[in-house]
Amino acid sequence: MNSRKNIKQPRRQQVDHNVLSPEDWEEFERGVNYFNDAHFAHAFEAWKLVSERCKKEDRPVIGGLMEAARIFQKTDASEIIRGIDRITTQFAPYAPERCGLLVTQLLASLEDVKAKIQSGDPHRLPADYCRIRIQFFPPSNPDLDVEVTEICGNTEFLQGVRLFNGGYYWEAHERWEELWRDQSGHGKSFMEIFVQLAEGYSFVKKGKTDSAQYLFGKVMKKFQDYRQVQCQVSIPDLVRDIEKAVLEINSFRQNGTAHFALSSAPVIILNGRGKAAQ
């Protein structure tokens, strides 16, 4: 049994396909990721593309993000502070949340940056303090939620989960691969993640850490598209297991022990059941 606690996430808004296309939502999130990595120029360009297509009432939000990306590239303290004041005024009416963006958190972070610049070391560049993380929760797609939920309730999928949790990774891989062949669209992409996941852990079991590491990298990237989807599988818990495995593989490579083995086996948690599938 696994006693992990699920972290309560903010309620997510549903996708209004008249506002942005799926590609535009991806571009919006791409801008968030660029910004969080301090690639402000790239973030600005991503959000500029979105601003050209979004609804009129959402443009001030996108414009505020663009302004933040522009201001955070500055080196003059007074310019940055004035910019933060403008952005704060622009964002305030949209608190606590808009377009999946946690506006309240963003406003608090901007005020924190402003305070640090005003009271900081005069020998440091103001831009050194411009390090904040925007919290963004991609809007859900009801059609995708339904499609993934149906897969997670499929008998073949659940049998694969039981095999996986029992350490029979290759057997789970084969069971899920059969289900993968029957899918299309998002369903096929979702099942491909589990096929590769099981294959990755099968490689770990065989000591083929390079191959496992490669597949885990692909799985982690693909799970980003489904981390907010409403389904029976606890994706955040599964991602944490993969991250732990990757760290242990890296440590193994550095220490050069005789044989690699995970400190604990991965477990797929099924939401609503309070425990792992047995």
N, C-alpha and C positions, 0 to 999 in steps of 0.2 A: 504493500500500500504506500502511496506517496502522499505526504501531508503538506505539499506546497500550497501556499495561499494565492488565490487569484487576485490580481491588482485591479481595483475598480477603475474603469476608464470613463472619461466624460461621455455623456450621451452623444451619439454621432448623428449628424444630419444625413438625410437621404439624398442621393444624387438627384438633382434636377437637370435632366439632360437638355433642357432648353437654356440652361445657364452656360455650361461648359461641356465639351465632349470628353470622353475618357482620356483622349490624348492631352487635352488641355489640363485636366486634373493631374496627369503625370508631369506635365511641364510646371505646374504650380508647385508640386512637391519637389521637383528637381531644383527649383529655385530655393526652397526651404533648406534642402540639403547643402546646396552651394553656400548659402548664407551661414549655416551652422558650422561649415568648414572654413569660414572666413574667406571664401572666394566671392567677394562682394560684386565684382564686375560681372561674373557669370550669373549670379543670382539676379542682378538687374536685368540682364538680357532675357533670362527665362521668364521673369514676371512681365516684362514688356510685351512679349508674345501673347501672354494670357490677357493682359489689359486690353489688347486690341479686339478681343472676342467676347469678353465677359459682359454681363448685363450692366446697365448704367448705374444701378444702385450698389453694385459691388466694386465699381472702379475706384472709389476712394480708398478701399481696403488694399487693393492691389497697388494703387498709387502710393499709399503709405509705406508699403513694403519696398517699393522701388526707391522711395526717398531714403529709407533706412539704409539700403544697400549703397546708395550714392553717398550719403553722409559719412558712413563708416569707412569710406575710402579717403576721407579728408585727414589732414595732419594738424590743422589749426584748431585749438581747443574751443575758442569762441564760436567758430563755425559749426563744430559738432554739437555744442550745447544748444545753439539756436535751432539747429536742425532737429534735435531731439524734442525741443519744445513744440515745433511745428508738427512733428509726427504724433506726439502725444495728443495734441488738440484734434488731429485728424482721426485718430483711432478711438478716442474716448466714447463716441456715440455707439460704437459697435461692441463694447464689452457686454457680457463676458466672453462671447465666442461668435465668430463669423467665418463662413467658408472653411470650417474645420480648424481654424486658427484660434488658439487660446489667447484672446486679446488682452484679458486681464493680466496674464502672466507676462506677455510682451511689454505692456505698459510698465509693470513693476521692474522688469529687466532694464528698460530704457532709463528709468529714474535712477537705478543703481549705477549704470554706466555714467550718467551725468554727475552723480555724487562723487564717484571715484575720480573723475577728471578734475572736479573742482577742489577736491581735498588731496589729490595724489602728489606724487613726487614730481616737482617741476622739471627734473632732468629726464623724465620718461616721456616718450611720445604719447599724446592723447590716444592715438590709435591702438596703443597697447592695452587700453582698457575696453576697447570695443570688441568684447568677446561675450556674446550671449547666445543662447540656444532657443530658437523658436520652437514651440511645441505645436505640432500639427497632427491632427488625426484625420486621415483621408475619409471623405464621405463614403458611406456604404452604397452598394449597388444591390437593391432588393432581388433582382434576377440572379445575380451571382450568389447571394446568400442562399437562395432556394436551391440552386444547382449544387452547391457544395454541401449543403445540409443533406440533400438526397443521397449524395455519394457516401457521406459519413454514416448514414443509417443503413447502407447496403450490406447485406450479409457477407459478401465476399470481402468487402473492406474491413469489416469487424473481425473476420477470421484472420486477415492479414495483421491486424492490430494485436490479436492474441498471440500469433506466432512471433511477431516482433518483440513484444514484451516478455516472451519466454526465451528470447535469445536466438530464435531461429530466423536469422535475418535473410538468408538466401531464400528460404521457403516463403517468407513474407514478400520478398521481392517478386517471386514467381506468381504468387496469388494476386498481388496488386498489378502486375504487368498484364494479367488477363483482363482485369477490370479497366485498365488504362486503354486497352485496345478497343473497348466498347464505347469510349467517350469521344466527345468532340468539343471544340471551343475551350472555354474556361475549365470545363470538367476534365478534359484531357491534360491541360497544363497543370491542374491541381494534382491529378494522380501521378503525373510524371515526377513531381517532387518526392512523393513517397516511394516510388520505384527507385529513384536515385538515392534516397535516404537509406533504404534497406540495403542497397548494393554497397553504399559507403561503409556501413557498419559491418557488412560481410567482409569487406576488405580489411577492416580493423581486426576482425577475428582471425584473419589469415596472416596478419602482420604486414600487410601491404599498405603502409601508412601514407606513401606518396599518392597512391590512387584514391585512398579514403579522403585525404586532404583536398584533393581536386574536386571530388564529388560534393563534399561538405560545402565548399566555396560556392558551387553552383546552387545547391539547395538553399543556402542562406540568402543568396541573392533573389531567388524565386519566391521564397517565403515572404519577402517584403511586400509583394503584391497581394498577399492574403492575410497579413497579420491583423487586420481589422475586420475580417469577414466573420459573420456570426455563424458558427458551426459547432459541431459536437467536440471536435478536437481542440485541446488547449494548445494553440500554436506558440504562444509566448514561452510556455514551459518546455516545449519541444525544442525551440530555438536555443534556450539556455543550455539544454543538454548538448546540443551540437557545438555551441561556443566552448563549453567545458572540454569536450572531446578535442577540439582544435587546439586549445591551450595545452592539453596534456600531450598531444602529438608533437607540438613545438618543443615542449620541455624534454620529451624523449629524444628528439633529434640533438638537442644541446648536450644532454647528459650521456647519451650513448649507452644506455643499459642494454642488456643482452636480449630481452624480449619485451615487446610493448603489450600492455594490457590496460584497459580503462579502469579507473579506480571505482567506478560504479556504472551499472548498465543503464542505457537510456530507457525511458518509460513514456509511452504515449498516454496522456491523461484525457479522459473523456469528460467533458463538461456536463454538469447536471447529474453525474453519478457519484461524485465525491471521491472517486478512486480510479485507479488505472484499470483498464480492461484486463481481465485475467484469462 
